[in-house]
Amino acid sequence: MLKWMTSGESHGQALTAIIEGLPSNLEIDVEEIDRYLLLRQGGYGRGARQKIESDHIRILSGVRNRYTLGSPVCLMVENKDYKNWEEYMSPYGADVTARRLTRVRPGHADLTGVIKYDQTDARNILERASARETAVRVAAGTVARMFLRELGIEVRGYVRSVAGISDDKEYTFAQLKDVKDSELFMPDSNLCERAKAEIDAIKEAKDTAGGIIEIRVQGLKSGFGSCMSYDEKLDGHLAGAVMGIQAIKGVEIGLGFEAAKRRGSAVHDEIYNENGKFVRRTNRAGGIEGGMSNGEEIVLRAAMKPIPTLMRGLNTVNFDTGDACRAATERSDVCSVCACEIIVESTVCFALAQKVLQRLGGDNMREIKERYAVLAE
């Protein structure tokens, strides 16, 4: 079984991920991991933290001479900002009275976490709940992307909406190839410029913005997932993985919520026999029917809420005194939808790799590729 676990705090020494269950002889491209880490740090509307950190991956175990061994792989991303926080964050003794946070932020894990974990400082919550943790998830997801690519499965994504500026056009998988060249990962340059202007206005108002991300998967054959057990459904597995990302508040596949507005004849993908092959001329189901991949392109969208740290602060309370106050401000982004797109892509890669390995089994890449090759389309 393919599993992953991350550890680390936003201003701690480093972030780590352990991947268990990777087959042997998968080639690991460190430069590709670093490229995705860099993409995660980019995008219009990012904050000052990205100028401090320059993320690079270090592989601590499980890989020799660029190839996996079949043993657990440990990845590490150093937090360069730790040198500025060591006296407050050191595990060996720290000044916990400084940088203490009691003015909890609405929309963040601060208050609920303080109550749940019996803390007197919200920093003990926010340091782990921070989206900084996703850097190492992107690294692990990129390893999963390499695994999928060996089987001919590719994952791409783009920003469909940001700050209320939406792109309702439909793009082919090929048209998304160079979308990361855009400052907001938007295929339409005119809409991108409008969105940048809106983000500038939001920044001026000391507010934040969210957006909608669309992920596409090409090359996954039919039959991954299950209709026999509810907890084995592919769409449930993908949606659950994506909902586990900070700031994601909704996931839809195919038409998603639009399907509830239409008649059945305008929702379900009719099936035809063309030269002995079953085909669908539409893909409103988003490549998943009955909890299983049907061989069509998987289409998934995720809704990212605006970041809860506003530079002007929202109304809240100081949990020490119970007094009304304005929420604390941490160094933050105005809009990090591009970072979120990379994180969602990476998470989908890992979740898909889990389902692929669950069905195929195998301890090395040779036997896995042989098993995938004989599956029906």
SEPA-18653 format. One record per residue (C-alpha): x, y, z; residue number from 1. Coordinates in Angstrom, 1 decimal, always signed. Example, Ala and Ser with C-alpha at 12.3 -4.5 7.8 and 13.67 -1.06 7.14 Angstrom:
BEGIN
+--------+--------+--------+-----+
!     c1 !     c2 !     c3 ! num !
+--------+--------+--------+-----+
!  +12.3 !   -4.5 !   +7.8 !   1 !
!  +13.7 !   -1.1 !   +7.1 !   2 !
+--------+--------+--------+-----+
This chain:
BEGIN
+--------+--------+--------+-----+
!     c1 !     c2 !     c3 ! num !
+--------+--------+--------+-----+
!   +0.0 !   +0.0 !   +0.0 !   1 !
!   +1.3 !   +3.4 !   -1.0 !   2 !
!   +1.3 !   +5.9 !   +2.0 !   3 !
!   +2.7 !   +9.2 !   +2.9 !   4 !
!   +3.2 !  +11.2 !   +6.1 !   5 !
!   +4.5 !  +14.7 !   +6.5 !   6 !
!   +6.0 !  +16.5 !   +9.5 !   7 !
!   +7.3 !  +19.9 !  +10.3 !   8 !
!   +6.2 !  +23.4 !  +11.3 !   9 !
!   +6.0 !  +26.6 !   +9.3 !  10 !
!   +9.0 !  +28.2 !  +11.1 !  11 !
!  +10.6 !  +25.0 !  +12.3 !  12 !
!  +13.9 !  +23.6 !  +11.0 !  13 !
!  +12.5 !  +21.7 !   +8.1 !  14 !
!   +9.5 !  +19.9 !   +6.5 !  15 !
!   +9.8 !  +16.2 !   +5.9 !  16 !
!   +7.7 !  +13.5 !   +4.1 !  17 !
!   +8.1 !   +9.8 !   +4.3 !  18 !
!   +6.7 !   +7.8 !   +1.3 !  19 !
!   +6.1 !   +4.1 !   +2.0 !  20 !
!   +5.2 !   +1.5 !   -0.7 !  21 !
!   +7.0 !   +3.0 !   -3.7 !  22 !
!   +8.2 !   +0.2 !   -6.1 !  23 !
!  +11.9 !   -0.2 !   -6.8 !  24 !
!  +13.6 !   +1.1 !   -9.9 !  25 !
!  +11.5 !   +4.3 !  -10.3 !  26 !
!  +13.8 !   +7.0 !  -11.6 !  27 !
!  +13.7 !  +10.2 !   -9.5 !  28 !
!  +14.5 !  +13.5 !  -11.1 !  29 !
!  +15.5 !  +16.0 !   -8.4 !  30 !
!  +15.4 !  +18.9 !  -10.8 !  31 !
!  +11.8 !  +18.2 !  -11.6 !  32 !
!  +10.9 !  +18.2 !   -7.9 !  33 !
!  +12.6 !  +21.5 !   -7.5 !  34 !
!  +10.8 !  +22.9 !  -10.5 !  35 !
!   +7.4 !  +22.2 !   -8.9 !  36 !
!   +8.6 !  +23.6 !   -5.6 !  37 !
!   +9.5 !  +26.8 !   -7.4 !  38 !
!   +6.1 !  +26.9 !   -9.1 !  39 !
!   +4.4 !  +26.5 !   -5.7 !  40 !
!   +6.3 !  +29.6 !   -4.5 !  41 !
!   +5.2 !  +31.7 !   -7.5 !  42 !
!   +2.1 !  +33.3 !   -8.9 !  43 !
!   +0.7 !  +36.8 !   -8.7 !  44 !
!   -0.3 !  +38.0 !   -5.2 !  45 !
!   +2.3 !  +36.1 !   -3.1 !  46 !
!   +3.8 !  +37.5 !   +0.0 !  47 !
!   +7.2 !  +38.2 !   +1.5 !  48 !
!   +7.8 !  +34.7 !   +2.8 !  49 !
!   +8.5 !  +33.5 !   -0.7 !  50 !
!  +11.4 !  +36.0 !   -0.9 !  51 !
!  +13.0 !  +34.4 !   +2.1 !  52 !
!  +12.5 !  +30.7 !   +1.2 !  53 !
!  +14.0 !  +29.1 !   -1.9 !  54 !
!  +12.8 !  +25.6 !   -1.7 !  55 !
!  +15.0 !  +22.7 !   -2.7 !  56 !
!  +14.5 !  +19.0 !   -2.1 !  57 !
!  +16.9 !  +16.8 !   -0.2 !  58 !
!  +16.5 !  +13.0 !   -0.4 !  59 !
!  +17.5 !  +11.4 !   +2.9 !  60 !
!  +16.7 !   +7.8 !   +2.2 !  61 !
!  +15.2 !   +5.2 !   -0.2 !  62 !
!  +17.0 !   +6.3 !   -3.4 !  63 !
!  +20.4 !   +5.3 !   -4.7 !  64 !
!  +21.9 !   +6.6 !   -7.9 !  65 !
!  +18.6 !   +8.3 !   -8.8 !  66 !
!  +16.5 !   +5.1 !   -8.5 !  67 !
!  +14.2 !   +4.0 !   -5.7 !  68 !
!  +15.1 !   +0.9 !   -3.7 !  69 !
!  +11.7 !   -0.2 !   -2.7 !  70 !
!  +12.3 !   +1.0 !   +0.9 !  71 !
!  +10.7 !   +4.1 !   +2.5 !  72 !
!  +11.7 !   +7.4 !   +0.8 !  73 !
!  +12.3 !  +10.3 !   +3.1 !  74 !
!  +12.2 !  +13.8 !   +1.6 !  75 !
!  +13.2 !  +17.1 !   +3.3 !  76 !
!  +12.7 !  +20.8 !   +2.5 !  77 !
!  +14.7 !  +23.1 !   +4.7 !  78 !
!  +13.0 !  +26.2 !   +6.2 !  79 !
!  +15.6 !  +28.9 !   +5.7 !  80 !
!  +13.6 !  +31.3 !   +7.8 !  81 !
!  +14.2 !  +29.1 !  +10.9 !  82 !
!  +17.4 !  +31.1 !  +11.6 !  83 !
!  +15.1 !  +34.1 !  +12.4 !  84 !
!  +12.8 !  +32.0 !  +14.6 !  85 !
!  +15.2 !  +29.6 !  +16.3 !  86 !
!  +15.0 !  +31.3 !  +19.7 !  87 !
!  +11.2 !  +31.0 !  +19.6 !  88 !
!  +10.8 !  +27.6 !  +18.0 !  89 !
!  +13.8 !  +25.5 !  +19.1 !  90 !
!  +12.8 !  +22.0 !  +20.3 !  91 !
!  +15.7 !  +22.2 !  +22.8 !  92 !
!  +14.5 !  +25.2 !  +24.7 !  93 !
!  +12.7 !  +28.3 !  +23.4 !  94 !
!  +11.3 !  +31.7 !  +24.5 !  95 !
!   +7.6 !  +30.7 !  +24.3 !  96 !
!   +6.5 !  +34.0 !  +25.8 !  97 !
!   +7.7 !  +35.9 !  +22.7 !  98 !
!   +5.7 !  +35.7 !  +19.4 !  99 !
!   +2.8 !  +34.4 !  +21.4 ! 100 !
!   -0.5 !  +34.6 !  +19.6 ! 101 !
!   -3.8 !  +35.0 !  +21.4 ! 102 !
!   -5.8 !  +37.2 !  +18.9 ! 103 !
!   -7.1 !  +34.2 !  +17.0 ! 104 !
!   -8.0 !  +34.5 !  +13.3 ! 105 !
!  -11.4 !  +33.8 !  +11.9 ! 106 !
!  -11.3 !  +31.1 !   +9.3 ! 107 !
!   -8.0 !  +29.6 !  +10.6 ! 108 !
!   -7.4 !  +26.6 !  +12.9 ! 109 !
!   -6.2 !  +29.0 !  +15.7 ! 110 !
!   -9.1 !  +28.9 !  +18.2 ! 111 !
!  -10.5 !  +25.4 !  +17.6 ! 112 !
!   -7.0 !  +24.0 !  +17.7 ! 113 !
!   -6.2 !  +25.8 !  +21.0 ! 114 !
!   -9.3 !  +24.4 !  +22.6 ! 115 !
!   -8.8 !  +20.8 !  +21.2 ! 116 !
!   -5.1 !  +20.5 !  +22.1 ! 117 !
!   -5.3 !  +22.4 !  +25.4 ! 118 !
!   -2.8 !  +25.1 !  +24.4 ! 119 !
!   -2.3 !  +28.7 !  +25.7 ! 120 !
!   -0.6 !  +29.9 !  +22.5 ! 121 !
!   -2.2 !  +29.6 !  +19.1 ! 122 !
!   +1.3 !  +29.5 !  +17.6 ! 123 !
!   +1.4 !  +25.8 !  +18.6 ! 124 !
!   -1.5 !  +25.3 !  +16.3 ! 125 !
!   -0.9 !  +27.7 !  +13.4 ! 126 !
!   +2.7 !  +26.5 !  +12.8 ! 127 !
!   +1.5 !  +23.1 !  +11.7 ! 128 !
!   -1.8 !  +24.2 !  +10.2 ! 129 !
!   +0.0 !  +26.6 !   +7.9 ! 130 !
!   +0.0 !  +26.0 !   +4.2 ! 131 !
!   +3.8 !  +26.0 !   +4.4 ! 132 !
!   +3.5 !  +22.3 !   +5.1 ! 133 !
!   +2.4 !  +21.7 !   +1.6 ! 134 !
!   +5.9 !  +22.3 !   +0.2 ! 135 !
!   +6.9 !  +18.8 !   +1.1 ! 136 !
!   +3.5 !  +17.4 !   -0.1 ! 137 !
!   +4.3 !  +18.9 !   -3.5 ! 138 !
!   +7.7 !  +17.1 !   -3.4 ! 139 !
!   +6.1 !  +13.8 !   -2.6 ! 140 !
!   +3.3 !  +14.4 !   -5.2 ! 141 !
!   +6.0 !  +15.0 !   -7.8 ! 142 !
!   +7.5 !  +11.6 !   -7.1 ! 143 !
!   +4.0 !  +10.1 !   -7.6 ! 144 !
!   +3.8 !  +12.1 !  -10.9 ! 145 !
!   +7.0 !  +10.4 !  -12.1 ! 146 !
!   +5.5 !   +7.0 !  -11.3 ! 147 !
!   +2.3 !   +7.8 !  -13.2 ! 148 !
!   +4.2 !   +9.1 !  -16.2 ! 149 !
!   +6.0 !   +5.7 !  -16.5 ! 150 !
!   +2.5 !   +4.3 !  -17.2 ! 151 !
!   +1.5 !   +7.0 !  -19.7 ! 152 !
!   -0.6 !   +8.9 !  -17.2 ! 153 !
!   -0.3 !  +12.7 !  -17.2 ! 154 !
!   -1.7 !  +15.3 !  -14.9 ! 155 !
!   -2.2 !  +19.0 !  -15.8 ! 156 !
!   -4.1 !  +21.8 !  -14.3 ! 157 !
!   -4.9 !  +25.5 !  -14.5 ! 158 !
!   -6.7 !  +28.3 !  -12.6 ! 159 !
!  -10.3 !  +28.6 !  -13.9 ! 160 !
!  -11.3 !  +31.5 !  -11.6 ! 161 !
!   -9.5 !  +33.9 !   -9.3 ! 162 !
!  -10.8 !  +36.9 !   -7.4 ! 163 !
!  -14.2 !  +36.6 !   -9.1 ! 164 !
!  -12.7 !  +36.7 !  -12.6 ! 165 !
!  -13.7 !  +33.4 !  -14.3 ! 166 !
!  -12.8 !  +31.6 !  -17.5 ! 167 !
!  -15.7 !  +29.6 !  -18.8 ! 168 !
!  -14.0 !  +28.3 !  -21.9 ! 169 !
!  -13.2 !  +24.7 !  -22.3 ! 170 !
!   -9.6 !  +23.7 !  -23.1 ! 171 !
!   -8.1 !  +20.6 !  -24.5 ! 172 !
!   -5.4 !  +18.8 !  -22.5 ! 173 !
!   -2.8 !  +19.8 !  -25.1 ! 174 !
!   -3.8 !  +23.5 !  -24.7 ! 175 !
!   -2.8 !  +23.4 !  -21.0 ! 176 !
!   +0.8 !  +22.4 !  -21.7 ! 177 !
!   +2.3 !  +25.8 !  -21.3 ! 178 !
!   -0.2 !  +27.4 !  -18.9 ! 179 !
!   +2.3 !  +27.6 !  -16.1 ! 180 !
!   +4.0 !  +30.4 !  -18.1 ! 181 !
!   +1.1 !  +32.6 !  -17.1 ! 182 !
!   +1.5 !  +34.7 !  -14.0 ! 183 !
!   -1.8 !  +33.3 !  -12.7 ! 184 !
!   -1.8 !  +29.9 !  -14.6 ! 185 !
!   -4.7 !  +31.2 !  -16.7 ! 186 !
!   -4.8 !  +30.3 !  -20.4 ! 187 !
!   -6.6 !  +33.5 !  -21.5 ! 188 !
!   -4.1 !  +36.4 !  -21.2 ! 189 !
!   -6.8 !  +39.1 !  -21.2 ! 190 !
!   -8.6 !  +37.4 !  -18.3 ! 191 !
!   -5.2 !  +37.1 !  -16.5 ! 192 !
!   -4.6 !  +40.8 !  -16.7 ! 193 !
!   -8.1 !  +41.5 !  -15.4 ! 194 !
!   -7.5 !  +39.2 !  -12.5 ! 195 !
!   -4.2 !  +40.8 !  -11.7 ! 196 !
!   -5.9 !  +44.2 !  -11.6 ! 197 !
!   -8.5 !  +42.8 !   -9.2 ! 198 !
!   -5.8 !  +41.3 !   -7.0 ! 199 !
!   -4.1 !  +44.7 !   -6.9 ! 200 !
!   -7.3 !  +46.3 !   -5.7 ! 201 !
!   -7.8 !  +43.6 !   -3.1 ! 202 !
!   -4.3 !  +44.1 !   -1.8 ! 203 !
!   -4.9 !  +47.9 !   -1.5 ! 204 !
!   -8.0 !  +47.1 !   +0.6 ! 205 !
!   -5.8 !  +44.8 !   +2.8 ! 206 !
!   -8.1 !  +41.9 !   +1.9 ! 207 !
!   -7.5 !  +38.4 !   +0.3 ! 208 !
!   -8.8 !  +36.4 !   -2.7 ! 209 !
!   -9.5 !  +32.8 !   -3.5 ! 210 !
!  -10.2 !  +30.9 !   -6.7 ! 211 !
!  -11.2 !  +27.7 !   -8.6 ! 212 !
!   -8.7 !  +25.2 !   -9.9 ! 213 !
!   -9.3 !  +22.6 !  -12.5 ! 214 !
!   -7.2 !  +19.4 !  -12.8 ! 215 !
!   -7.2 !  +17.1 !  -15.8 ! 216 !
!   -5.8 !  +13.5 !  -16.0 ! 217 !
!   -5.1 !  +11.8 !  -19.3 ! 218 !
!   -4.1 !   +8.2 !  -19.9 ! 219 !
!   -5.7 !   +6.5 !  -16.9 ! 220 !
!   -7.4 !   +3.3 !  -18.1 ! 221 !
!  -10.8 !   +2.2 !  -17.0 ! 222 !
!  -11.6 !   +0.2 !  -13.9 ! 223 !
!   -9.6 !   +2.1 !  -11.2 ! 224 !
!  -11.7 !   +2.5 !   -8.1 ! 225 !
!  -14.7 !   +0.3 !   -7.2 ! 226 !
!  -18.5 !   +0.2 !   -7.3 ! 227 !
!  -18.6 !   -2.7 !   -4.8 ! 228 !
!  -17.5 !   -0.8 !   -1.7 ! 229 !
!  -18.3 !   +2.8 !   -1.0 ! 230 !
!  -14.9 !   +3.6 !   +0.6 ! 231 !
!  -13.1 !   +2.3 !   -2.5 ! 232 !
!  -14.7 !   +4.7 !   -5.0 ! 233 !
!  -12.2 !   +6.7 !   -7.0 ! 234 !
!  -14.1 !   +9.9 !   -6.9 ! 235 !
!  -14.5 !   +9.7 !   -3.1 ! 236 !
!  -10.7 !   +9.0 !   -2.8 ! 237 !
!   -9.7 !  +12.0 !   -5.0 ! 238 !
!  -12.2 !  +14.3 !   -3.3 ! 239 !
!  -11.1 !  +13.3 !   +0.1 ! 240 !
!   -7.5 !  +13.8 !   -0.7 ! 241 !
!   -8.1 !  +17.3 !   -2.2 ! 242 !
!  -10.3 !  +18.4 !   +0.7 ! 243 !
!   -7.4 !  +17.6 !   +3.0 ! 244 !
!   -5.5 !  +20.6 !   +1.5 ! 245 !
!   -5.5 !  +23.8 !   +3.5 ! 246 !
!   -8.1 !  +26.4 !   +2.2 ! 247 !
!  -10.0 !  +23.9 !   +0.0 ! 248 !
!  -13.8 !  +24.2 !   +0.7 ! 249 !
!  -15.3 !  +22.3 !   -2.2 ! 250 !
!  -14.5 !  +19.6 !   -4.8 ! 251 !
!  -16.5 !  +18.6 !   -7.9 ! 252 !
!  -15.9 !  +16.1 !  -10.6 ! 253 !
!  -17.2 !  +16.5 !  -14.2 ! 254 !
!  -20.3 !  +18.7 !  -14.2 ! 255 !
!  -20.3 !  +18.6 !  -10.4 ! 256 !
!  -23.0 !  +20.9 !   -9.0 ! 257 !
!  -24.1 !  +21.8 !  -12.5 ! 258 !
!  -25.5 !  +18.3 !  -12.9 ! 259 !
!  -28.1 !  +19.0 !  -10.3 ! 260 !
!  -29.6 !  +21.8 !  -12.5 ! 261 !
!  -29.9 !  +19.7 !  -15.7 ! 262 !
!  -32.2 !  +17.0 !  -17.0 ! 263 !
!  -30.7 !  +13.5 !  -17.2 ! 264 !
!  -30.4 !  +13.6 !  -20.9 ! 265 !
!  -28.1 !  +16.6 !  -20.6 ! 266 !
!  -26.0 !  +15.0 !  -17.9 ! 267 !
!  -25.2 !  +11.4 !  -18.7 ! 268 !
!  -22.7 !  +10.5 !  -21.4 ! 269 !
!  -24.2 !   +8.3 !  -24.0 ! 270 !
!  -22.2 !   +5.2 !  -25.1 ! 271 !
!  -21.6 !   +4.1 !  -28.7 ! 272 !
!  -19.8 !   +1.2 !  -30.4 ! 273 !
!  -17.3 !   +2.5 !  -32.9 ! 274 !
!  -15.4 !   -0.2 !  -34.7 ! 275 !
!  -15.7 !   -2.6 !  -31.8 ! 276 !
!  -14.7 !   +0.0 !  -29.2 ! 277 !
!  -17.1 !   +1.5 !  -26.6 ! 278 !
!  -16.8 !   +5.3 !  -26.7 ! 279 !
!  -18.5 !   +8.4 !  -25.2 ! 280 !
!  -18.7 !  +11.5 !  -27.2 ! 281 !
!  -19.1 !  +13.7 !  -24.2 ! 282 !
!  -17.4 !  +13.6 !  -20.8 ! 283 !
!  -19.9 !  +15.2 !  -18.4 ! 284 !
!  -19.1 !  +12.5 !  -15.8 ! 285 !
!  -15.5 !  +13.8 !  -15.6 ! 286 !
!  -14.0 !  +10.3 !  -16.4 ! 287 !
!  -15.6 !   +8.6 !  -13.4 ! 288 !
!  -18.8 !   +6.5 !  -13.4 ! 289 !
!  -19.9 !   +4.4 !  -10.4 ! 290 !
!  -16.8 !   +5.2 !   -8.5 ! 291 !
!  -14.5 !   +3.8 !  -11.2 ! 292 !
!  -12.4 !   +5.4 !  -14.0 ! 293 !
!  -14.1 !   +4.9 !  -17.3 ! 294 !
!  -11.1 !   +5.6 !  -19.5 ! 295 !
!  -12.1 !   +9.2 !  -20.3 ! 296 !
!  -10.1 !  +12.2 !  -19.1 ! 297 !
!  -10.6 !  +12.8 !  -15.4 ! 298 !
!  -11.8 !  +16.4 !  -14.7 ! 299 !
!  -11.8 !  +17.7 !  -11.1 ! 300 !
!  -12.3 !  +21.2 !   -9.8 ! 301 !
!  -11.4 !  +22.5 !   -6.3 ! 302 !
!  -12.6 !  +25.7 !   -4.7 ! 303 !
!  -10.0 !  +27.6 !   -2.6 ! 304 !
!  -11.3 !  +30.1 !   +0.0 ! 305 !
!   -9.5 !  +33.4 !   +0.5 ! 306 !
!   -6.6 !  +33.2 !   +2.9 ! 307 !
!   -7.8 !  +33.9 !   +6.5 ! 308 !
!   -4.9 !  +36.2 !   +7.4 ! 309 !
!   -5.9 !  +39.7 !   +6.4 ! 310 !
!   -3.5 !  +42.6 !   +6.9 ! 311 !
!   -6.3 !  +44.7 !   +8.3 ! 312 !
!   -7.5 !  +41.9 !  +10.6 ! 313 !
!  -11.1 !  +40.7 !  +11.2 ! 314 !
!  -13.1 !  +41.1 !  +14.3 ! 315 !
!  -12.3 !  +38.4 !  +16.9 ! 316 !
!  -11.5 !  +37.9 !  +20.6 ! 317 !
!   -8.4 !  +37.5 !  +22.6 ! 318 !
!   -8.8 !  +34.1 !  +24.1 ! 319 !
!   -6.7 !  +35.0 !  +27.1 ! 320 !
!   -8.9 !  +37.9 !  +28.2 ! 321 !
!  -12.2 !  +37.3 !  +26.2 ! 322 !
!  -12.0 !  +40.9 !  +25.0 ! 323 !
!  -13.0 !  +41.9 !  +21.5 ! 324 !
!  -10.1 !  +42.8 !  +19.3 ! 325 !
!   -8.8 !  +42.6 !  +15.7 ! 326 !
!   -7.2 !  +39.4 !  +14.5 ! 327 !
!   -3.5 !  +39.1 !  +14.5 ! 328 !
!   -1.6 !  +39.5 !  +11.2 ! 329 !
!   +1.2 !  +37.2 !  +10.1 ! 330 !
!   +3.2 !  +37.7 !   +7.0 ! 331 !
!   +0.9 !  +36.5 !   +4.3 ! 332 !
!   -0.2 !  +36.4 !   +0.7 ! 333 !
!   -3.1 !  +38.3 !   -0.9 ! 334 !
!   -3.7 !  +35.5 !   -3.3 ! 335 !
!   -2.0 !  +32.1 !   -3.5 ! 336 !
!   -4.3 !  +30.4 !   -6.0 ! 337 !
!   -1.3 !  +29.4 !   -8.2 ! 338 !
!   +0.4 !  +27.7 !   -5.3 ! 339 !
!   -2.8 !  +26.0 !   -4.5 ! 340 !
!   -3.1 !  +24.7 !   -8.1 ! 341 !
!   +0.3 !  +23.1 !   -7.8 ! 342 !
!   -0.6 !  +21.6 !   -4.5 ! 343 !
!   -3.9 !  +20.2 !   -5.8 ! 344 !
!   -2.1 !  +18.7 !   -8.9 ! 345 !
!   +0.5 !  +17.1 !   -6.7 ! 346 !
!   -2.2 !  +15.7 !   -4.3 ! 347 !
!   -4.2 !  +14.3 !   -7.2 ! 348 !
!   -1.0 !  +12.6 !   -8.5 ! 349 !
!   -0.4 !  +10.9 !   -5.2 ! 350 !
!   -4.0 !   +9.8 !   -4.7 ! 351 !
!   -4.1 !   +8.4 !   -8.2 ! 352 !
!   -0.8 !   +6.5 !   -7.7 ! 353 !
!   -2.3 !   +5.0 !   -4.6 ! 354 !
!   -5.3 !   +3.6 !   -6.6 ! 355 !
!   -3.1 !   +2.4 !   -9.4 ! 356 !
!   -0.8 !   +0.5 !   -7.1 ! 357 !
!   -3.8 !   -0.8 !   -5.1 ! 358 !
!   -5.1 !   -2.5 !   -8.2 ! 359 !
!   -1.9 !   -3.5 !   -9.9 ! 360 !
!   +0.3 !   -4.5 !   -6.9 ! 361 !
!   +3.9 !   -5.1 !   -7.7 ! 362 !
!   +7.3 !   -4.5 !   -6.1 ! 363 !
!   +9.2 !   -3.1 !   -9.0 ! 364 !
!   +8.5 !   -0.9 !  -12.0 ! 365 !
!   +9.0 !   -3.6 !  -14.6 ! 366 !
!   +6.2 !   -5.8 !  -13.3 ! 367 !
!   +3.9 !   -2.9 !  -12.7 ! 368 !
!   +4.3 !   -1.6 !  -16.3 ! 369 !
!   +3.7 !   -5.1 !  -17.6 ! 370 !
!   +0.5 !   -5.4 !  -15.7 ! 371 !
!   -0.8 !   -2.0 !  -16.7 ! 372 !
!   +0.0 !   -2.6 !  -20.4 ! 373 !
!   -2.4 !   -5.6 !  -20.6 ! 374 !
!   -5.4 !   -3.8 !  -19.0 ! 375 !
!   -8.4 !   -2.9 !  -21.1 ! 376 !
!   -8.6 !   +0.7 !  -22.2 ! 377 !
+--------+--------+--------+-----+
